[in-house]
Amino acid sequence: MANDKPTEKCPHCGQPMLRWQPPLEANWGVYPQFVCFNDDCPYYVRGWAWMDERFNVHASYRHRFDPVTGETGPLPVWSSEALKDSIVHREEAAHV
């Protein structure tokens, strides 16, 4: 992830969060948001057990911050690589 543009810090692990472009069909808005993609983040790590115990699903969540609305919350993921393909890289960030 060397080309990713770090920005805000995750309140759960203190690591820089990355700009992430939500898919248009997901109704998350059209502007990039900040997401913690740290696979060692305690919020993400404990999310696997929480989702399994309560909903019997193999999923977790990552911390998300929408700079347009100020909203924060979970971004559901089904694997460690899920949604990483929508990280906004430096070259793309100049056009967003």
Buried (B, 14 or more C-beta within 10 A) or exposed (E): EEEBBEBBBBEBBEBBBBBBBBEEEEEBBEEBBBBBBBEEBEBBBEBBEBBEEEEEEEBBBBBBBBEEEEEEEBBBBEEEEBBBEBBBBEEBBEEE
